[in-house]
Amino acid sequence: MQKFKAVLKTLNESNRVADNEVDELLQQYSQYIDEAVVPQASEYSNFNALTARVDVLLFETMANKPSLGKLWSCVKALLLLSHGQATVEHGFSVTKQVEIDNLSEEALVAKQLICDHVTAVGGLQLIDTSNKQLLLAASSARHKHVAHLEDERKKKDSGRRGEK
């Protein structure tokens, strides 16, 4: 019950659940525990998330009971929120890992300079792609990048020879 109260407090603070619904949701949750969870305790305690779906279990035990209507609406929102957040959080961790693995300090600085310039001109659509200075800078950057990769390869090769 304490965890559900904490969830309701968070939902209430974020204006997802109205003040006047909190007590009713707590009452319906208590009713759900008494009428569904306690009588079928083995089904809940033996629940395996690898072979079964929690949303199906909750739907089967809660959705078709009019007396638990508000609770079911709240649980549906929580199930959707949880699923949506997992995808977002996964995206953040992947982005962070890619940045750690693939971007050197110079590349991060260059990336930030590009982002700052795009912001300063007001967006990608407002960049003058016919600007000769921009085209030369891009071409020069590509040549510098290729030269840098070649230097790194040579350092790695000479380091391997030194180990043998």
Contact map, one row per residue, 1 for C-alpha under 8 A:
11111000000000000000000000000100000000000000000000000000000000000000000000000000000000000000000000000000000000000000000000000000000000000000000000000000000000000000
11111100000000000000000000000000000000000000000000000000000000000000000000000000000000000000000000000000000000000000000000000000000000000000000000000000000000000000
11111110000000000000000000000000000000000000000000000000000000000000000000000000000000000000000000000000000000000000000000000000000000000000000000000000000000000000
11111111000000000000000001000000000000000000000000000000000000000000000000000000000000000000000000000000000000000000000000000000000000000000000000000000000000000000
11111111100000000000000001000000000000000000000000000000000000000000000000000000000000000000000000000000000000000000000000000000000000000000000000000000000000000000
01111111110000000000000000000000000000000000000000000000000000000000000000000000000000000000000000000000000000000000000000000000000000000000000000000000000000000000
00111111111000000000000000000000000000000000000000000000000000000000000000000000000000000000000000000000000000000000000000000000000000000000000000000000000000000000
00011111111100001000010000000000000000000000000000000000000000000000000000000000000000000000000000000000000000000000000000000000000000000000000000000000000000000000
00001111111110000000000000000000000000000000000000000000000000000000000000000000000000000000000000000000000000000000000000000000000000000000000000000000000000000000
00000111111111000000000000000000000000000000000000000000000000000000000000000000000000000000000000000000000000000000000000000000000000000000000000000000000000000000
00000011111111111000000000000000000000000000000000000000000000000000000000000000000000000000000000000000000000000000000000000000000000000000000000000000000000000000
00000001111111111110010000000000000000000000000000000000000000000000000000000000000000000000000000000000000000000000000000000000000000000000000000000000000000000000
00000000111111110000000000000000000000000000000000000000000000000000000000000000000000000000000000000000000000000000000000000000000000000000000000000000000000000000
00000000011111111000000000000000000000000000000000000000000000000000000000000000000000000000000000000000000000000000000000000000000000000000000000000000000000000000
00000000001111111100000000000000000000000000000000000000000000000000000000000000000000000000000000000000000000000000000000000000000000000000000000000000000000000000
00000000001111111100000000000000000000000000000000000000000000000000000000000000000000000000000000000000000000000000000000000000000000000000000000000000000000000000
00000001001101111110110000000000000000000000000000000000000000000000000000000000000000000000000000000000000000000000000000000000000000000000000000000000000000000000
00000000000100111111110000000000000000000000000000000000000000000000000000000000000000000000000000000000000000000000000000000000000000000000000000000000000000000000
00000000000100001111110000000000000000000000000000000000000000000000000000000000000000000000000000000000000000000000000000000000000000000000000000000000000000000000
00000000000000000111111100000000000000000000000000000000000000000000000000000000000000000000000000000000000000000000000000000000000000000000000000000000000000000000
00000000000000001111111110000000000000000000000000000000000000000000000000000000000000000000000000000000000000000000000000000000000000000000000000000000000000000000
00000001000100001111111111000000000000000000000000000000000000000000000000000000000000000000000000000000000000000000000000000000000000000000000000000000000000000000
00000000000000000001111111100000000000000000000000000000000000000000000000000000000000000000000000000000000000000000000000000000000000000000000000000000000000000000
00000000000000000001111111110000000000000000000000000000000000000000010000000000000000000000000000000000000000000000000000000000000000000000000000000000000000000000
00000000000000000000111111111000000000000000000000000000000000000000011000000000000000000000000000000000000000000000000000000000000000000000000000000000000000000000
00011000000000000000011111111100000000000000000000000000000000000000000000000000000000000000000000000000000000000000000000000000000000000000000000000000000000000000
00000000000000000000001111111110000000000000000000000000000000000000000000000000000000000000000000000000000000000000000000000000000000000000000000000000000000000000
00000000000000000000000111111111000000000000000000000000000000000011011000000000000000000000000000000000000000000000000000000000000000000000000000000000000000000000
00000000000000000000000011111111100000000000000000000000000000000001001000000000000000000000000000000000000000000000000000000000000000000000000000000000000000000000
10000000000000000000000001111111110000000000000000000000000000000000000000000000000000000000000000000000000000000000000000000000000000000000000000000000000000000000
00000000000000000000000000111111111000000000000000000000000000000000000000000000000000000000000000000000000000000000000000000000000000000000000000000000000000000000
00000000000000000000000000011111111110000000000000000000000001000001000000000000000000000000000000000000000000000000000000000000000000000000000000000000000000000000
00000000000000000000000000001111111111000000000000000000000000000000000000000000000000000000000000000000000000000000000000000000000000000000000000000000000000000000
00000000000000000000000000000111111111100000000000000000000000000000000000000000000000000000000000000000000000000000000000000000000000000000000000000000000000000000
00000000000000000000000000000011111111100000000000000000000000000000000000000000000000000000000000000000000000000000000000000000000000000000000000000000000000000000
00000000000000000000000000000001111111110000000000000000000010000000000000000000000000000000000000000000000000000000000000000000000000000000000000000000000000000000
00000000000000000000000000000001111111111001000000000000000000000000000000000000000000000000000000000000000000000000000000000000000000000000000000000000000000000000
00000000000000000000000000000000111111111000000000000000000000000000000000000000000000000000000000000000000000000000000000000000000000000000000000000000000000000000
00000000000000000000000000000000011111111000000000000000000000000000000000000000000000000000000000000000000000000000000000000000000000000000000000000000000000000000
00000000000000000000000000000000000111111111000000000000000000000000000000000000000000000000000000000000000000000000000000000000000000000000000000000000000000000000
00000000000000000000000000000000000011111111100000000000000000000000000000000000000000000000000000000000000000000000000000000000000000000000000000000000000000000000
00000000000000000000000000000000000000011111110000000000000000000000000000000000000000000000000000000000000000000000000000000000000000000000000000000000000000000000
00000000000000000000000000000000000000011111111000000000000000000000000000000000000000000000000000000000000000000000000000000000000000000000000000000000000000000000
00000000000000000000000000000000000010011111111000000000000000000000000000000000000000000000000000000000000000000000000000000000000000000000000000000000000000000000
00000000000000000000000000000000000000001111111000000000000000000000000000000000000000000000000000000000000000000000000000000000000000000000000000000000000000000000
00000000000000000000000000000000000000000111111100000000000000000000000000000000000000000000000000000000000000000000000000000000000000000000000000000000000000000000
00000000000000000000000000000000000000000011111110010000000000000000000000000000000000000000000000000000000000000000000000000000000000000000000000000000000000000000
00000000000000000000000000000000000000000000011111110000000000000000000000000000000000000000000000000000000000000000000000000000000000000000000000000000000000000000
00000000000000000000000000000000000000000000001111111100000000000000000000000000000000000000000000000000000000000000000000000000000000000000000000000000000000000000
00000000000000000000000000000000000000000000000111111000000000000000000000000000000000000000000000000000000000000000000000000000000000000000000000000000000000000000
00000000000000000000000000000000000000000000000111111000000000000000000000000000000000000000000000000000000000000000000000000000000000000000000000000000000000000000
00000000000000000000000000000000000000000000001111111101000000000000000000000000000000000000000000000000000000000000000000000000000000000000000000000000000000000000
00000000000000000000000000000000000000000000000011111111100000000000000000000000000000000000000000000000000000000000000000000000000000000000000000000000000000000000
00000000000000000000000000000000000000000000000010011111110000000000000000000000000000000000000000000000000000000000000000000000000000000000000000000000000000000000
00000000000000000000000000000000000000000000000000001111111000000000000000000010000000000000000000000000000000000000000000000000000000000000000000000000000000000000
00000000000000000000000000000000000000000000000000011111111100000000000000000000000000000000000000000000000000000000000000000000000000000000000000000000000000000000
00000000000000000000000000000000000000000000000000001111111110000000000000000000000000000000000000000000000000000000000000000000000000000000000000000000000000000000
00000000000000000000000000000000000000000000000000000111111111100000000000000000000000000000000000000000000000000000000000000000000000000000000000000000000000000000
00000000000000000000000000000000000000000000000000000011111111110000000100000000000000000000000000000000000000000000000000000000000000000000000000000000000000000000
00000000000000000000000000000000000000000000000000000001111111110000000000000000000000000000000000000000000000000000000000000000000000000000000000000000000000000000
00000000000000000000000000000000000100000000000000000000111111110000000000000000000000000000000000000000000000000000000000000000000000000000000000000000000000000000
00000000000000000000000000000001000000000000000000000000011111111001000100000000000000000000000000000000000000000000000000000000000000000000000000000000000000000000
00000000000000000000000000000000000000000000000000000000011111111101100100000000000000000000000000000000000000000000000000000000000000000000000000000000000000000000
00000000000000000000000000000000000000000000000000000000001111111100000000000000000000000000000000000000000000000000000000000000000000000000000000000000000000000000
00000000000000000000000000000000000000000000000000000000000001111111100000000000000000000000000000000000000000000000000000000000000000000000000000000000000000000000
00000000000000000000000000000000000000000000000000000000000000111111100000000000000000000000000000000000000000000000000000000000000000000000000000000000000000000000
00000000000000000000000000010000000000000000000000000000000000001111100000000000000000000000000000000000000000000000000000000000000000000000000000000000000000000000
00000000000000000000000000011001000000000000000000000000000001101111111100000000000000000000000000000000000000000000000000000000000000000000000000000000000000000000
00000000000000000000000000000000000000000000000000000000000000101111111110000000000000000000000000000000000000000000000000000000000000000000000000000000000000000000
00000000000000000000000110010000000000000000000000000000000000000001111111000000000000000000000000000000000000000000000000000000000000000000000000000000000000000000
00000000000000000000000010011000000000000000000000000000000000000001111111100000000000000000000000000000000000000000000000000000000000000000000000000000000000000000
00000000000000000000000000000000000000000000000000000000001001100001111111110000000000000000000000000000000000000000000000000000000000000000000000000000000000000000
00000000000000000000000000000000000000000000000000000000000000000000111111111000000000000000000000000000000000000000000000000000000000000000000000000000000000000000
00000000000000000000000000000000000000000000000000000000000000000000011111111100000000000000000000000000000000000000000000000000000000000000000000000000000000000000
00000000000000000000000000000000000000000000000000000000000000000000001111111110000000000000000000000000000000000000000000000000000000000000000000000000000000000000
00000000000000000000000000000000000000000000000000000000000000000000000111111111000000000000000000000000000000000000000000000000000000000000000000000000000000000000
00000000000000000000000000000000000000000000000000000000000000000000000011111111100000000000000000000000000000000000000000000000000000000000000000000000000000000000
00000000000000000000000000000000000000000000000000000000000000000000000001111111110000000000000000000000000000000000000000000000000000000000000000000000000000000000
00000000000000000000000000000000000000000000000000000010000000000000000000111111111000000000000000000000000000000000000000000000000000000000000000000000000000000000
00000000000000000000000000000000000000000000000000000000000000000000000000011111111100000000000000000000000000000000000000000000000000000000000000000000000000000000
00000000000000000000000000000000000000000000000000000000000000000000000000001111111110000000000000000000000000000000000000000000000000000000000000000000000000000000
00000000000000000000000000000000000000000000000000000000000000000000000000000111111111000000000000000000000000000000000000000000000000000000000000000000000000000000
00000000000000000000000000000000000000000000000000000000000000000000000000000011111111100000000000000000000000000000000000000000000000000000000000000000000000000000
00000000000000000000000000000000000000000000000000000000000000000000000000000001111111110000000000000000000000000000000000000000000000000000000000000000000000000000
00000000000000000000000000000000000000000000000000000000000000000000000000000000111111111000000000000000000000000000000000000000000000000000000000000000000000000000
00000000000000000000000000000000000000000000000000000000000000000000000000000000011111111100000000000000000000000000000000000000000000000000000000000000000000000000
00000000000000000000000000000000000000000000000000000000000000000000000000000000001111111110000000000000000000000000000000000000000000000000000000000000000000000000
00000000000000000000000000000000000000000000000000000000000000000000000000000000000111111111000000000000000000000000000000000000000000000000000000000000000000000000
00000000000000000000000000000000000000000000000000000000000000000000000000000000000011111111100000000000000000000000000000000000000000000000000000000000000000000000
00000000000000000000000000000000000000000000000000000000000000000000000000000000000001111111110000000000000000000000000000000000000000000000000000000000000000000000
00000000000000000000000000000000000000000000000000000000000000000000000000000000000000111111111000000000000000000000000000000000000000000000000000000000000000000000
00000000000000000000000000000000000000000000000000000000000000000000000000000000000000011111111100000000000000000000000000000000000000000000000000000000000000000000
00000000000000000000000000000000000000000000000000000000000000000000000000000000000000001111111110000000000000000000000000000000000000000000000000000000000000000000
00000000000000000000000000000000000000000000000000000000000000000000000000000000000000000111111111000000000000000000000000000000000000000000000000000000000000000000
00000000000000000000000000000000000000000000000000000000000000000000000000000000000000000011111111100000000000000000000000000000000000000000000000000000000000000000
00000000000000000000000000000000000000000000000000000000000000000000000000000000000000000001111111110000000000000000000000000000000000000000000000000000000000000000
00000000000000000000000000000000000000000000000000000000000000000000000000000000000000000000111111111000000000000000000000000000000000000000000000000000000000000000
00000000000000000000000000000000000000000000000000000000000000000000000000000000000000000000011111111110000000000000000000000000000000000000000000000000000000000000
00000000000000000000000000000000000000000000000000000000000000000000000000000000000000000000001111111110000000000000000000000000000000000000000000000000000000000000
00000000000000000000000000000000000000000000000000000000000000000000000000000000000000000000000111111111000000000000000000000000000000000000000000000000000000000000
00000000000000000000000000000000000000000000000000000000000000000000000000000000000000000000000011111110000000000000000000000000000000000000000000000000000000000000
00000000000000000000000000000000000000000000000000000000000000000000000000000000000000000000000001111111000000000000000000000000000000000000000000000000000000000000
00000000000000000000000000000000000000000000000000000000000000000000000000000000000000000000000001111111111100000000000000000000000000000000000000000000000000000000
00000000000000000000000000000000000000000000000000000000000000000000000000000000000000000000000000010111111100000000000000000000000000000000000000000000000000000000
00000000000000000000000000000000000000000000000000000000000000000000000000000000000000000000000000000011111110000000000000000000000000000000000000000000000000000000
00000000000000000000000000000000000000000000000000000000000000000000000000000000000000000000000000000011111111000000000000000000000000000000000000000000000000000000
00000000000000000000000000000000000000000000000000000000000000000000000000000000000000000000000000000011111111100000000000000000000000000000000000000000000000000000
00000000000000000000000000000000000000000000000000000000000000000000000000000000000000000000000000000011111111110000000000000000000000000000000000000000000000000000
00000000000000000000000000000000000000000000000000000000000000000000000000000000000000000000000000000000111111111000000000000000000000000000000000000000000000000000
00000000000000000000000000000000000000000000000000000000000000000000000000000000000000000000000000000000011111111100000000000000000000000000000000000000000000000000
00000000000000000000000000000000000000000000000000000000000000000000000000000000000000000000000000000000001111111110000000000000000000000000000000000000000000000000
00000000000000000000000000000000000000000000000000000000000000000000000000000000000000000000000000000000000111111111000000000000000000000000000000000000000000000000
00000000000000000000000000000000000000000000000000000000000000000000000000000000000000000000000000000000000011111111100000000000000000000000000000000000000000000000
00000000000000000000000000000000000000000000000000000000000000000000000000000000000000000000000000000000000001111111110000000000000000000000000000000000000000000000
00000000000000000000000000000000000000000000000000000000000000000000000000000000000000000000000000000000000000111111111000000000000000000000000000000000000000000000
00000000000000000000000000000000000000000000000000000000000000000000000000000000000000000000000000000000000000011111111100000000000000000000000000000000000000000000
00000000000000000000000000000000000000000000000000000000000000000000000000000000000000000000000000000000000000001111111110000000000000000000000000000000000000000000
00000000000000000000000000000000000000000000000000000000000000000000000000000000000000000000000000000000000000000111111111110010000000000000000000000000000000000000
00000000000000000000000000000000000000000000000000000000000000000000000000000000000000000000000000000000000000000011111111100000000000000000000000000000000000000000
00000000000000000000000000000000000000000000000000000000000000000000000000000000000000000000000000000000000000000001111111100000000000000000000000000000000000000000
00000000000000000000000000000000000000000000000000000000000000000000000000000000000000000000000000000000000000000000111111100110000000000000000000000000000000000000
00000000000000000000000000000000000000000000000000000000000000000000000000000000000000000000000000000000000000000000011111111100000000000000000000000000000000000000
00000000000000000000000000000000000000000000000000000000000000000000000000000000000000000000000000000000000000000000011111111110000000000000000000000000000000000000
00000000000000000000000000000000000000000000000000000000000000000000000000000000000000000000000000000000000000000000010001111110000000000000000000000000000000000000
00000000000000000000000000000000000000000000000000000000000000000000000000000000000000000000000000000000000000000000000001111110000000000000000000000000000000000000
00000000000000000000000000000000000000000000000000000000000000000000000000000000000000000000000000000000000000000000000011111111000000000000000000000000000000000000
00000000000000000000000000000000000000000000000000000000000000000000000000000000000000000000000000000000000000000000010010111111100000000000000000000000000000000000
00000000000000000000000000000000000000000000000000000000000000000000000000000000000000000000000000000000000000000000000000000111111000000000000000000000000000000000
00000000000000000000000000000000000000000000000000000000000000000000000000000000000000000000000000000000000000000000000000000011111001100000000000000000000000000000
00000000000000000000000000000000000000000000000000000000000000000000000000000000000000000000000000000000000000000000000000000001111101100000000000000000000000000000
00000000000000000000000000000000000000000000000000000000000000000000000000000000000000000000000000000000000000000000000000000001111111100000000000000000000000000000
00000000000000000000000000000000000000000000000000000000000000000000000000000000000000000000000000000000000000000000000000000000011111110000000000000000000000000000
00000000000000000000000000000000000000000000000000000000000000000000000000000000000000000000000000000000000000000000000000000000001111111000000000000000000000000000
00000000000000000000000000000000000000000000000000000000000000000000000000000000000000000000000000000000000000000000000000000000111111111100000000000000000000000000
00000000000000000000000000000000000000000000000000000000000000000000000000000000000000000000000000000000000000000000000000000000111111111110000000000000000000000000
00000000000000000000000000000000000000000000000000000000000000000000000000000000000000000000000000000000000000000000000000000000000111111111000000000000000000000000
00000000000000000000000000000000000000000000000000000000000000000000000000000000000000000000000000000000000000000000000000000000000011111111100000000000000000000000
00000000000000000000000000000000000000000000000000000000000000000000000000000000000000000000000000000000000000000000000000000000000001111111110000000000000000000000
00000000000000000000000000000000000000000000000000000000000000000000000000000000000000000000000000000000000000000000000000000000000000111111111000000000000000000000
00000000000000000000000000000000000000000000000000000000000000000000000000000000000000000000000000000000000000000000000000000000000000011111111100000000000000000000
00000000000000000000000000000000000000000000000000000000000000000000000000000000000000000000000000000000000000000000000000000000000000001111111110000000000000000000
00000000000000000000000000000000000000000000000000000000000000000000000000000000000000000000000000000000000000000000000000000000000000000111111111000000000000000000
00000000000000000000000000000000000000000000000000000000000000000000000000000000000000000000000000000000000000000000000000000000000000000011111111100000000000000000
00000000000000000000000000000000000000000000000000000000000000000000000000000000000000000000000000000000000000000000000000000000000000000001111111110000000000000000
00000000000000000000000000000000000000000000000000000000000000000000000000000000000000000000000000000000000000000000000000000000000000000000111111111000000000000000
00000000000000000000000000000000000000000000000000000000000000000000000000000000000000000000000000000000000000000000000000000000000000000000011111111100000000000000
00000000000000000000000000000000000000000000000000000000000000000000000000000000000000000000000000000000000000000000000000000000000000000000001111111110000000000000
00000000000000000000000000000000000000000000000000000000000000000000000000000000000000000000000000000000000000000000000000000000000000000000000111111111000000000000
00000000000000000000000000000000000000000000000000000000000000000000000000000000000000000000000000000000000000000000000000000000000000000000000011111111100000000000
00000000000000000000000000000000000000000000000000000000000000000000000000000000000000000000000000000000000000000000000000000000000000000000000001111111110000000000
00000000000000000000000000000000000000000000000000000000000000000000000000000000000000000000000000000000000000000000000000000000000000000000000000111111111000000000
00000000000000000000000000000000000000000000000000000000000000000000000000000000000000000000000000000000000000000000000000000000000000000000000000011111111100000000
00000000000000000000000000000000000000000000000000000000000000000000000000000000000000000000000000000000000000000000000000000000000000000000000000001111111110000000
00000000000000000000000000000000000000000000000000000000000000000000000000000000000000000000000000000000000000000000000000000000000000000000000000000111111111000000
00000000000000000000000000000000000000000000000000000000000000000000000000000000000000000000000000000000000000000000000000000000000000000000000000000011111111100000
00000000000000000000000000000000000000000000000000000000000000000000000000000000000000000000000000000000000000000000000000000000000000000000000000000001111111110000
00000000000000000000000000000000000000000000000000000000000000000000000000000000000000000000000000000000000000000000000000000000000000000000000000000000111111111000
00000000000000000000000000000000000000000000000000000000000000000000000000000000000000000000000000000000000000000000000000000000000000000000000000000000011111111100
00000000000000000000000000000000000000000000000000000000000000000000000000000000000000000000000000000000000000000000000000000000000000000000000000000000001111111110
00000000000000000000000000000000000000000000000000000000000000000000000000000000000000000000000000000000000000000000000000000000000000000000000000000000000111111111
00000000000000000000000000000000000000000000000000000000000000000000000000000000000000000000000000000000000000000000000000000000000000000000000000000000000011111111
00000000000000000000000000000000000000000000000000000000000000000000000000000000000000000000000000000000000000000000000000000000000000000000000000000000000001111111
00000000000000000000000000000000000000000000000000000000000000000000000000000000000000000000000000000000000000000000000000000000000000000000000000000000000000111111
00000000000000000000000000000000000000000000000000000000000000000000000000000000000000000000000000000000000000000000000000000000000000000000000000000000000000011111
